[in-house]
Amino acid sequence: MQRGAAGTMTSTPVARKSSASSLLALLRLRLLFSAALVAISTQQSAIAQPPAAPRPITLPGCPDKCGDVSIPYPFGTQAGCFLPGFEIVCNDTFRPPRPFLANPNLDKSKPVLWFNDYCSGYSGCSSSATVFKPIELIDASPPLGQARVYAAFSFDCTASDNTVSWSRTQLIDTSDTSPFILSRRGIVLVGVGRRGQANLLGAWPGTTYGADDGYLAQCASVVNPAAVPTDGAPCTSVGCCQSDMPPDLRCSRINISLPSYGAMTTSPCFYAMLVQKSWYNFSTSDLRDDGFLKRNVERGIPVVLDFAIRNDDGSCPTGGAPLPPACRSGNSVCANATNGPGYICKCKDGYDGSAYIPDGCQGISYPRFSFNFLLIGNNTLIHHA
């Protein structure tokens, strides 16, 4: 400040500049505070909005659940609610109910699970018998053309003094006329034990099981003082082994080859199984006791089946049009099956949902923001709402 000729005070250019800077800083703070309030209000409004209704997974009027399991079309539990070969039986004698692939006669005309048991004095095994069982559905993904199911596994368990034993040979048959084939990429052959070999035999579509006694896949597991396995170790033939699946396999049988000398004295069980890839996590306890058997023998282990529409002309039309009748959504495309004949229906890029039901493929929605830009001096304030 400076004193004028009459004794009054006048502002210098420095003082005026300082005052303007203070006002600008205050304005900047007020704008930032206002922007924060608007952002909070926008977030609260978004949170307060009711959630979007779930998209349908089956036809109108059809049940989309069996117990806790979703049943997406082309699967279904009632007449008119499924495509041929995709019928599901919802067994309400369980709590909660459990879904099974339909096979009322438990024969090889439809997918079926069966195994041969031989037992003597082993807790949990009442008698030696051949057992046929329906295949229980875990879940299904129409866009992937895959279903997970429970299946039995093969094993040979014997006490060290040979007083009790229980062995099982497992077979899963998806039937020549069903939509299902054992998944080539979704499952593997796994063997677990101190000394033994897991063997996979099977049949391709149109061939007869047992006509060729050759093995389709094998793996051996050996444990010795120079190779001691650890928990979580990969299955590379020390304690457990693994082999990939051949393609187009509809029927499989898993058996076990064991040496004739003392393998079971320190390892009571050997297991052989087709199982969902990456499901089995090796544990050294599986070499010492029958805990794995007790945990999984009742319901089974997860196995992946590939499915496709296989009862039409067997492939997608040249050029992709017209769409085959199973692809009912307007935003769907046809994709040839990668395992066996047939095709699956998928949503176009940018859409998701079910391609098998009318209007099932819906556009994918993304969050939308609008941006306001405010220039203050050399600073840019960006606010989104």
C-alpha positions as CSV (number, residue, x, y, z in Angstrom):
1,M,0.0,0.0,0.0
2,Q,1.1,3.6,-0.7
3,R,0.0,6.9,0.9
4,G,-1.5,9.4,-1.6
5,A,-1.0,13.2,-1.7
6,A,-4.1,13.8,0.5
7,G,-3.1,11.1,3.0
8,T,-5.3,8.3,1.5
9,M,-4.1,4.7,0.9
10,T,-3.9,3.4,-2.7
11,S,-3.3,-0.2,-3.9
12,T,-0.1,-1.1,-5.6
13,P,0.0,-3.5,-8.6
14,V,1.6,-6.2,-6.3
15,A,-1.3,-6.0,-3.8
16,R,-3.9,-6.2,-6.6
17,K,-2.2,-9.3,-8.0
18,S,-2.1,-10.9,-4.6
19,S,-5.8,-10.3,-4.0
20,A,-6.7,-11.7,-7.5
21,S,-4.6,-14.8,-6.8
22,S,-6.5,-15.3,-3.5
23,L,-9.8,-15.0,-5.2
24,L,-8.8,-17.4,-7.9
25,A,-7.7,-20.0,-5.3
26,L,-10.9,-19.6,-3.4
27,L,-12.9,-20.1,-6.6
28,R,-10.9,-23.1,-7.5
29,L,-11.6,-24.7,-4.1
30,R,-15.3,-24.0,-4.3
31,L,-15.5,-25.6,-7.8
32,L,-13.6,-28.7,-6.6
33,F,-16.0,-29.0,-3.6
34,S,-19.0,-28.7,-5.9
35,A,-17.6,-31.3,-8.3
36,A,-17.1,-33.7,-5.4
37,L,-20.7,-33.2,-4.2
38,V,-22.0,-33.9,-7.7
39,A,-19.9,-37.0,-8.1
40,I,-21.1,-38.3,-4.7
41,S,-24.7,-37.6,-5.7
42,T,-24.2,-39.4,-9.0
43,Q,-22.8,-42.5,-7.3
44,Q,-25.6,-42.6,-4.8
45,S,-28.2,-42.3,-7.6
46,A,-26.5,-45.2,-9.4
47,I,-26.5,-47.3,-6.3
48,A,-30.1,-46.5,-5.6
49,Q,-31.3,-47.7,-9.0
50,P,-32.9,-51.2,-8.9
51,P,-30.9,-54.0,-10.4
52,A,-31.7,-55.1,-13.9
53,A,-33.9,-58.1,-14.2
54,P,-32.0,-61.3,-14.9
55,R,-32.0,-62.4,-18.5
56,P,-34.0,-65.5,-19.2
57,I,-32.0,-68.8,-19.8
58,T,-34.9,-70.9,-21.0
59,L,-38.2,-70.7,-22.9
60,P,-41.2,-68.9,-21.4
61,G,-43.1,-71.0,-18.9
62,C,-40.2,-73.5,-18.5
63,P,-38.5,-74.2,-15.1
64,D,-35.0,-72.8,-15.1
65,K,-33.8,-74.5,-11.9
66,C,-33.6,-78.0,-10.4
67,G,-32.7,-77.5,-6.8
68,D,-29.7,-75.2,-6.8
69,V,-28.7,-76.0,-10.4
70,S,-29.6,-73.7,-13.3
71,I,-31.1,-75.5,-16.3
72,P,-30.4,-73.4,-19.4
73,Y,-32.2,-74.2,-22.7
74,P,-31.6,-76.5,-24.8
75,F,-31.7,-78.4,-21.5
76,G,-35.1,-78.7,-19.8
77,T,-37.1,-80.7,-17.3
78,Q,-40.6,-80.6,-19.0
79,A,-42.0,-81.6,-22.3
80,G,-41.6,-78.7,-24.8
81,C,-38.7,-77.2,-22.7
82,F,-35.8,-79.1,-24.2
83,L,-34.3,-80.1,-27.6
84,P,-34.0,-83.8,-28.4
85,G,-31.3,-85.5,-26.3
86,F,-31.2,-82.6,-23.7
87,E,-34.0,-83.8,-21.3
88,I,-33.2,-83.5,-17.6
89,V,-34.9,-85.4,-14.8
90,C,-35.1,-83.4,-11.6
91,N,-35.0,-85.9,-8.8
92,D,-36.8,-84.4,-5.8
93,T,-36.0,-87.4,-3.5
94,F,-32.8,-85.4,-2.7
95,R,-32.8,-82.2,-0.7
96,P,-32.2,-80.0,-2.5
97,P,-33.3,-81.8,-5.7
98,R,-30.6,-83.0,-8.1
99,P,-30.7,-82.9,-12.0
100,F,-29.8,-86.0,-14.1
101,L,-29.5,-86.7,-17.8
102,A,-32.6,-88.6,-18.7
103,N,-32.3,-92.3,-19.1
104,P,-35.4,-94.0,-17.8
105,N,-34.3,-97.6,-18.7
106,L,-30.6,-97.1,-17.5
107,D,-29.4,-98.6,-20.7
108,K,-26.8,-97.6,-23.4
109,S,-29.4,-96.0,-25.7
110,K,-28.8,-92.8,-23.7
111,P,-25.9,-91.5,-21.6
112,V,-25.3,-93.8,-18.7
113,L,-22.7,-94.5,-16.0
114,W,-21.8,-98.0,-14.9
115,F,-19.2,-99.8,-12.9
116,N,-18.1,-103.2,-11.7
117,D,-17.4,-103.5,-8.0
118,Y,-15.5,-106.3,-6.3
119,C,-15.2,-106.1,-2.5
120,S,-14.5,-108.2,0.5
121,G,-15.1,-106.8,4.0
122,Y,-14.5,-103.2,3.0
123,S,-16.6,-100.5,4.8
124,G,-18.9,-98.8,2.3
125,C,-19.1,-101.7,-0.2
126,S,-21.9,-104.2,0.5
127,S,-21.4,-106.7,-2.3
128,S,-19.7,-107.4,-5.6
129,A,-22.0,-106.2,-8.4
130,T,-22.4,-104.4,-11.7
131,V,-24.2,-101.1,-11.1
132,F,-25.9,-98.8,-13.7
133,K,-26.5,-95.2,-12.7
134,P,-27.9,-92.0,-14.3
135,I,-25.4,-89.2,-14.9
136,E,-25.9,-86.2,-12.6
137,L,-25.5,-82.7,-14.0
138,I,-23.4,-80.2,-12.2
139,D,-23.9,-77.3,-14.6
140,A,-24.1,-76.5,-18.3
141,S,-22.8,-73.6,-20.5
142,P,-24.6,-73.4,-23.9
143,P,-22.2,-70.7,-25.3
144,L,-19.3,-73.1,-24.7
145,G,-21.1,-76.2,-25.6
146,Q,-20.0,-77.9,-22.4
147,A,-21.7,-79.6,-19.4
148,R,-20.0,-80.8,-16.2
149,V,-21.3,-84.0,-14.7
150,Y,-20.5,-86.3,-11.8
151,A,-18.9,-89.6,-12.7
152,A,-17.4,-92.5,-10.9
153,F,-13.7,-93.3,-10.9
154,S,-11.7,-96.5,-10.8
155,F,-9.7,-97.6,-7.8
156,D,-8.1,-100.6,-6.2
157,C,-7.9,-100.4,-2.4
158,T,-6.5,-103.3,-0.3
159,A,-5.4,-103.5,3.4
160,S,-1.8,-104.3,4.0
161,D,-2.7,-107.7,5.4
162,N,-5.1,-108.4,2.5
163,T,-8.0,-108.9,4.9
164,V,-10.3,-106.3,3.2
165,S,-10.3,-105.0,-0.4
166,W,-12.5,-103.0,-2.7
167,S,-11.8,-102.5,-6.4
168,R,-13.9,-100.7,-9.1
169,T,-13.7,-100.5,-12.9
170,Q,-15.6,-97.5,-14.2
171,L,-17.3,-96.9,-17.5
172,I,-19.1,-93.9,-18.9
173,D,-21.1,-94.3,-22.1
174,T,-22.6,-91.1,-23.7
175,S,-24.4,-93.2,-26.4
176,D,-24.0,-93.0,-30.2
177,T,-27.2,-91.0,-30.6
178,S,-26.8,-88.4,-27.8
179,P,-25.5,-84.8,-28.2
180,F,-22.7,-85.6,-25.8
181,I,-19.0,-86.6,-26.3
182,L,-16.3,-86.8,-23.7
183,S,-14.5,-83.5,-23.8
184,R,-11.1,-83.5,-25.6
185,R,-9.8,-80.4,-23.9
186,G,-11.8,-80.3,-20.7
187,I,-10.8,-83.6,-19.1
188,V,-7.6,-85.7,-18.6
189,L,-6.7,-89.2,-17.5
190,V,-5.2,-89.1,-14.0
191,G,-3.5,-91.9,-12.0
192,V,-2.7,-91.6,-8.3
193,G,-0.7,-94.1,-6.3
194,R,2.7,-95.4,-5.2
195,R,3.1,-97.9,-8.1
196,G,0.7,-98.6,-10.9
197,Q,-0.8,-97.6,-14.3
198,A,-4.0,-96.0,-15.4
199,N,-5.4,-97.3,-18.7
200,L,-8.1,-95.7,-20.9
201,L,-10.1,-97.9,-23.3
202,G,-12.9,-96.6,-25.4
203,A,-15.0,-96.4,-28.6
204,W,-15.5,-93.7,-31.2
205,P,-18.9,-92.8,-32.7
206,G,-20.1,-95.7,-34.9
207,T,-17.7,-98.2,-33.5
208,T,-18.3,-101.0,-31.0
209,Y,-16.7,-100.9,-27.6
210,G,-14.4,-103.8,-27.0
211,A,-13.8,-104.5,-30.7
212,D,-10.2,-103.1,-30.2
213,D,-8.5,-104.0,-27.0
214,G,-5.8,-101.4,-27.5
215,Y,-5.4,-98.6,-25.0
216,L,-6.2,-95.1,-26.1
217,A,-4.2,-93.4,-23.3
218,Q,-2.0,-94.6,-20.4
219,C,0.0,-93.1,-17.6
220,A,2.1,-94.6,-14.9
221,S,2.9,-93.4,-11.4
222,V,5.9,-94.6,-9.4
223,V,7.3,-93.5,-6.0
224,N,10.8,-94.5,-4.9
225,P,13.5,-93.1,-2.5
226,A,15.0,-91.0,-5.3
227,A,11.7,-89.4,-6.3
228,V,9.6,-88.3,-3.3
229,P,6.4,-86.3,-4.2
230,T,5.2,-83.2,-2.3
231,D,1.7,-81.8,-1.8
232,G,0.5,-79.8,-4.8
233,A,3.2,-81.2,-7.1
234,P,2.2,-81.5,-10.8
235,C,1.2,-85.0,-12.0
236,T,4.4,-86.0,-13.8
237,S,4.5,-89.7,-12.8
238,V,5.9,-89.2,-9.3
239,G,2.9,-90.0,-7.0
240,C,0.4,-89.1,-9.8
241,C,0.4,-89.1,-13.6
242,Q,-1.6,-87.5,-16.3
243,S,-2.4,-88.0,-20.0
244,D,-4.4,-86.0,-22.5
245,M,-7.7,-87.2,-24.1
246,P,-8.2,-88.4,-27.7
247,P,-10.9,-86.7,-29.7
248,D,-14.4,-87.9,-30.5
249,L,-14.6,-90.4,-27.7
250,R,-18.2,-91.4,-26.7
251,C,-17.5,-94.4,-24.5
252,S,-14.6,-95.0,-22.0
253,R,-13.5,-97.6,-19.6
254,I,-10.8,-97.0,-17.0
255,N,-8.8,-99.9,-15.6
256,I,-5.8,-100.2,-13.4
257,S,-2.6,-102.3,-13.8
258,L,-0.8,-103.0,-10.6
259,P,2.5,-104.9,-10.0
260,S,2.2,-108.3,-8.3
261,Y,4.5,-107.4,-5.4
262,G,4.1,-105.3,-2.3
263,A,2.9,-102.1,-3.8
264,M,-0.1,-101.8,-1.4
265,T,1.9,-102.4,1.8
266,T,2.6,-98.6,2.1
267,S,0.0,-97.3,-0.3
268,P,-3.4,-98.8,0.3
269,C,-5.1,-97.4,-2.8
270,F,-4.4,-96.7,-6.5
271,Y,-6.9,-94.4,-8.3
272,A,-7.5,-94.0,-12.0
273,M,-10.0,-91.4,-13.4
274,L,-11.2,-89.2,-16.2
275,V,-11.6,-85.9,-14.4
276,Q,-12.0,-82.2,-15.1
277,K,-8.7,-80.7,-16.0
278,S,-7.0,-79.0,-13.0
279,W,-9.6,-80.3,-10.6
280,Y,-7.3,-82.9,-8.9
281,N,-4.7,-81.4,-6.6
282,F,-2.1,-83.9,-5.6
283,S,-1.8,-84.7,-1.8
284,T,0.7,-87.1,-0.3
285,S,-2.1,-88.3,2.0
286,D,-3.7,-90.0,-1.1
287,L,-0.7,-92.3,-1.0
288,R,-1.1,-93.2,2.7
289,D,-4.8,-93.7,3.2
290,D,-8.2,-94.0,1.6
291,G,-9.5,-90.5,2.4
292,F,-9.9,-89.6,-1.3
293,L,-12.1,-92.7,-1.8
294,K,-14.3,-91.9,1.3
295,R,-14.7,-88.2,0.2
296,N,-15.7,-88.9,-3.4
297,V,-17.0,-92.4,-3.9
298,E,-20.7,-91.6,-3.2
299,R,-21.3,-88.8,-5.7
300,G,-18.2,-89.0,-7.9
301,I,-15.8,-86.5,-9.4
302,P,-16.4,-83.8,-12.1
303,V,-16.1,-84.7,-15.7
304,V,-16.7,-82.4,-18.7
305,L,-18.8,-83.4,-21.7
306,D,-18.9,-81.5,-25.0
307,F,-22.3,-81.2,-26.5
308,A,-23.6,-80.0,-29.8
309,I,-26.7,-80.1,-32.0
310,R,-25.9,-83.4,-33.8
311,N,-29.3,-84.5,-35.1
312,D,-29.6,-82.0,-38.0
313,D,-27.5,-82.0,-41.1
314,G,-24.4,-81.9,-38.9
315,S,-22.8,-78.6,-39.7
316,C,-23.3,-74.9,-40.1
317,P,-24.6,-73.6,-43.5
318,T,-22.0,-72.3,-45.9
319,G,-21.6,-68.5,-45.4
320,G,-23.5,-68.7,-42.0
321,A,-26.9,-68.2,-43.4
322,P,-29.7,-69.1,-43.1
323,L,-29.3,-70.0,-39.4
324,P,-30.2,-73.6,-38.5
325,P,-33.4,-73.9,-36.5
326,A,-31.7,-74.4,-33.1
327,C,-30.2,-70.9,-33.3
328,R,-33.3,-68.9,-32.5
329,S,-32.0,-65.5,-31.4
330,G,-31.8,-62.8,-34.0
331,N,-28.3,-61.9,-32.9
332,S,-26.9,-65.4,-32.9
333,V,-24.4,-67.2,-35.1
334,C,-23.7,-70.9,-35.9
335,A,-20.3,-72.4,-35.0
336,N,-19.2,-75.9,-36.0
337,A,-18.4,-78.3,-33.1
338,T,-14.7,-78.8,-32.4
339,N,-15.2,-82.3,-31.0
340,G,-17.4,-84.6,-33.1
341,P,-20.0,-83.7,-35.7
342,G,-22.7,-81.0,-35.3
343,Y,-22.8,-77.3,-34.3
344,I,-23.5,-75.0,-31.4
345,C,-25.3,-71.6,-31.4
346,K,-23.5,-68.6,-30.0
347,C,-24.2,-64.9,-29.6
348,K,-22.6,-62.5,-32.0
349,D,-19.6,-60.4,-30.8
350,G,-20.9,-57.6,-28.6
351,Y,-23.9,-59.6,-27.4
352,D,-24.3,-62.2,-24.6
353,G,-27.1,-64.5,-23.3
354,S,-28.6,-67.6,-24.9
355,A,-28.6,-68.0,-28.6
356,Y,-31.0,-70.9,-28.3
357,I,-34.1,-68.8,-27.2
358,P,-35.9,-66.0,-29.1
359,D,-34.3,-62.6,-28.3
360,G,-31.8,-64.4,-26.0
361,C,-28.7,-62.6,-27.3
362,Q,-28.8,-59.0,-25.9
363,G,-26.3,-56.2,-26.3
364,I,-23.6,-55.9,-23.7
365,S,-24.1,-52.7,-21.7
366,Y,-21.1,-50.6,-20.5
367,P,-21.1,-47.8,-18.0
368,R,-21.5,-44.4,-19.6
369,F,-20.0,-41.2,-18.4
370,S,-20.2,-37.5,-19.6
371,F,-17.3,-35.3,-19.0
372,N,-17.3,-31.5,-18.3
373,F,-14.0,-29.5,-18.7
374,L,-13.4,-26.2,-16.9
375,L,-10.3,-24.2,-17.6
376,I,-9.1,-22.2,-14.6
377,G,-5.8,-20.3,-15.3
378,N,-3.3,-23.0,-16.2
379,N,-5.3,-25.8,-14.5
380,T,-8.0,-28.0,-16.0
381,L,-10.7,-29.4,-13.8
382,I,-12.4,-32.5,-15.1
383,H,-15.6,-33.7,-13.6
384,H,-17.5,-36.8,-14.8
385,A,-21.2,-37.5,-14.1
